[in-house]
Amino acid sequence: MSYNLLKGKKGIIFGALDENSIAWKTAERIYEEGGEFVLTNAPIALRMGEINELAKKTNSQIVPADATSMEDLNNLVEKSMEILGGKLDFVLHSIGMSVNVRKGKPYTNQNYEWTHKGWDVSAVSFHKTMQTLYQKDAMNEWGSIVALTYMAAQRVFPDYNDMADNKAYLESIARSFGYFFGKDKKVRVNTISQSPTPTTAGQGVKGFDGFINYAEKMSPLGNATAEDCANYTVAMFSDLTKKVTLQNLYNDGGFSNMGVSNEVIDAFSKK
Ligand SMILES: NC(=O)c1ccc[n+]([C@@H]2O[C@H](COP(=O)([O-])OP(=O)(O)OC[C@H]3O[C@@H](n4cnc5c(N)ncnc54)[C@H](O)[C@@H]3O)[C@@H](O)[C@H]2O)c1
C-alpha cells in the first residue's frame, strides 16, 4: 500500500547489492511512496550488475562510490544533486563489511589491518558521507539521514566479531554528527537497529541460522524482515518523524527488551 509519504523527496541510497539487501527493499518502498533517488554502491559490487534491474524498476540512476573514498563521495553528492535537480531530503547508509568475519578470523585473533579496513567501511564511511553532505550544504532543512545497525553494539554476540565494535562506533557517529546536523541544518540523524535478516552481509556471520531462529523465538512479534526495515526507514524519511533525532531505534519485534521467552524456556526444559 502506498501513502505518498515521500512525494517530492529526493535522496541517495547506499548498499543495494541484490534483491535480498535491506537497501534494495527500501529503494522499492521509497519509490512506491513517491521518492526519487540515486543508487550507489562500491564499484566492485556494481560489477555484479544486479543493481541495474533495481535502477530500471525504480527509474533511478546509479553513481558508483567506494564509501571510504572522499573523492568518490564528493563526486557522488555533486552528481546526485545534478541528477535530482537540487538538494537532498534523505540518505540511507546500508553498508557493512568485516574482513575478519569474511576470512574466518575470530575476535581473539584479529588481523588489525583487516580490523581497520572493516571499521573504515562499516563505521567511518558514515562520518565521511555526512561530512561530505554537510560541507556541500547538500541536505534540505528537515531532511533525514539513517544508518543501519545491529544490537551487538550494546550486547555480546560472540560471532558478530569486530562488527560489534564497528556498530558501536557507527551509532556514536550518528549522535555526534546528528548534533551538528540538527543545530546547523535542521537535519535529523538516526540509526535503525534491525533484527537478523537473511542477506549477503547477514549470512556471512558464523552460526547465522541458529542466531536468526533464536531471535525469532525470543521476540514477541517475531523478527523484523527486510520489508519491515524498509517501512520503518520510509517513516523516518517522511515528515511524520521530524523531531526524532540522535536515536538508536530498534526494529526487532521486541527482542532488545526481552530476558527470556516461553519458547526458549521450553527448548531448555527437561522433558
Ligand atoms: N542482515 C542482517 O542480519 C543485519 C542486521 C542488522 C543490521 N544490518 C545492517 O544492514 C546494512 C545492510 O546490510 P544487508 O544485510 O542488507 O547486507 P548486504 O550485503 O546486502 O549489504 C551490504 C552492502 O554494503 C556494501 N559495501 C561494502 N563495502 C562497501 C564500500 N566500501 N563502499 C560502499 N558500499 C560498500 C555492499 O556492496 C553491500 O551492498 C549493514 O549496515 C548491515 O550491517 C544487517
The ligand as an SDF file (V2000), in Angstrom:
LIG
                    3D

 44 48  0  0  0  0  0  0  0  0999 V2000
   21.4220   -8.7260    7.6600 N   0  0  0  0  0  0  0  0  0  0  0  0
   21.3870   -8.5640    8.9750 C   0  0  0  0  0  0  0  0  0  0  0  0
   21.2000   -9.5160    9.7600 O   0  0  0  0  0  0  0  0  0  0  0  0
   21.5300   -7.1760    9.5340 C   0  0  0  0  0  0  0  0  0  0  0  0
   21.0740   -6.9060   10.8530 C   0  0  0  0  0  0  0  0  0  0  0  0
   21.2420   -5.6150   11.3740 C   0  0  0  0  0  0  0  0  0  0  0  0
   21.8670   -4.6490   10.6000 C   0  0  0  0  0  0  0  0  0  0  0  0
   22.3000   -4.9420    9.3330 N   0  0  0  0  0  0  0  0  0  0  0  0
   22.9890   -3.8840    8.5640 C   0  0  0  0  0  0  0  0  0  0  0  0
   22.2280   -3.5670    7.4220 O   0  0  0  0  0  0  0  0  0  0  0  0
   23.1220   -2.9770    6.4670 C   0  0  0  0  0  0  0  0  0  0  0  0
   22.8720   -3.6010    5.1030 C   0  0  0  0  0  0  0  0  0  0  0  0
   23.2860   -4.9360    5.0800 O   0  0  0  0  0  0  0  0  0  0  0  0
   22.4370   -6.1090    4.4200 P   0  0  0  0  0  0  0  0  0  0  0  0
   22.1000   -7.0550    5.4880 O   0  0  0  0  0  0  0  0  0  0  0  0
   21.3600   -5.5600    3.5620 O   0  0  0  0  0  0  0  0  0  0  0  0
   23.5380   -6.8610    3.5260 O   0  0  0  0  0  0  0  0  0  0  0  0
   24.1200   -6.6020    2.0320 P   0  0  0  0  0  0  0  0  0  0  0  0
   25.3070   -7.4890    1.9390 O   0  0  0  0  0  0  0  0  0  0  0  0
   23.0410   -6.7840    1.0350 O   0  0  0  0  0  0  0  0  0  0  0  0
   24.5640   -5.0720    2.0570 O   0  0  0  0  0  0  0  0  0  0  0  0
   25.8350   -4.6090    2.4800 C   0  0  0  0  0  0  0  0  0  0  0  0
   26.2800   -3.5820    1.4490 C   0  0  0  0  0  0  0  0  0  0  0  0
   27.4910   -2.9100    1.8200 O   0  0  0  0  0  0  0  0  0  0  0  0
   28.1330   -2.5840    0.5920 C   0  0  0  0  0  0  0  0  0  0  0  0
   29.5290   -2.1960    0.7520 N   0  0  0  0  0  0  0  0  0  0  0  0
   30.5500   -2.9560    1.2490 C   0  0  0  0  0  0  0  0  0  0  0  0
   31.7130   -2.2530    1.1760 N   0  0  0  0  0  0  0  0  0  0  0  0
   31.4010   -1.0270    0.6430 C   0  0  0  0  0  0  0  0  0  0  0  0
   32.1750    0.1280    0.3320 C   0  0  0  0  0  0  0  0  0  0  0  0
   33.5000    0.1870    0.5470 N   0  0  0  0  0  0  0  0  0  0  0  0
   31.5410    1.2070   -0.2180 N   0  0  0  0  0  0  0  0  0  0  0  0
   30.1960    1.1800   -0.4570 C   0  0  0  0  0  0  0  0  0  0  0  0
   29.4150    0.0990   -0.1640 N   0  0  0  0  0  0  0  0  0  0  0  0
   30.0210   -0.9810    0.3750 C   0  0  0  0  0  0  0  0  0  0  0  0
   27.9990   -3.9140   -0.1800 C   0  0  0  0  0  0  0  0  0  0  0  0
   28.3370   -3.7960   -1.5460 O   0  0  0  0  0  0  0  0  0  0  0  0
   26.5400   -4.2350    0.0650 C   0  0  0  0  0  0  0  0  0  0  0  0
   25.7130   -3.6460   -0.9180 O   0  0  0  0  0  0  0  0  0  0  0  0
   24.5310   -3.1650    7.0200 C   0  0  0  0  0  0  0  0  0  0  0  0
   24.9240   -1.9980    7.7020 O   0  0  0  0  0  0  0  0  0  0  0  0
   24.3380   -4.2930    7.9990 C   0  0  0  0  0  0  0  0  0  0  0  0
   25.3350   -4.3390    8.9900 O   0  0  0  0  0  0  0  0  0  0  0  0
   22.1280   -6.1780    8.7900 C   0  0  0  0  0  0  0  0  0  0  0  0
  1  2  1  0
  2  3  2  0
  2  4  1  0
  4  5  1  0
  4 44  2  0
  5  6  2  0
  6  7  1  0
  7  8  2  0
  8  9  1  0
  8 44  1  0
  9 10  1  0
  9 42  1  0
 10 11  1  0
 11 12  1  0
 11 40  1  0
 12 13  1  0
 13 14  1  0
 14 15  2  0
 14 16  1  0
 14 17  1  0
 17 18  1  0
 18 19  2  0
 18 20  1  0
 18 21  1  0
 21 22  1  0
 22 23  1  0
 23 24  1  0
 23 38  1  0
 24 25  1  0
 25 26  1  0
 25 36  1  0
 26 27  1  0
 26 35  1  0
 27 28  2  0
 28 29  1  0
 29 30  1  0
 29 35  2  0
 30 31  1  0
 30 32  2  0
 32 33  1  0
 33 34  2  0
 34 35  1  0
 36 37  1  0
 36 38  1  0
 38 39  1  0
 40 41  1  0
 40 42  1  0
 42 43  1  0
M  CHG  2   8   1  16  -1
M  END
$$$$
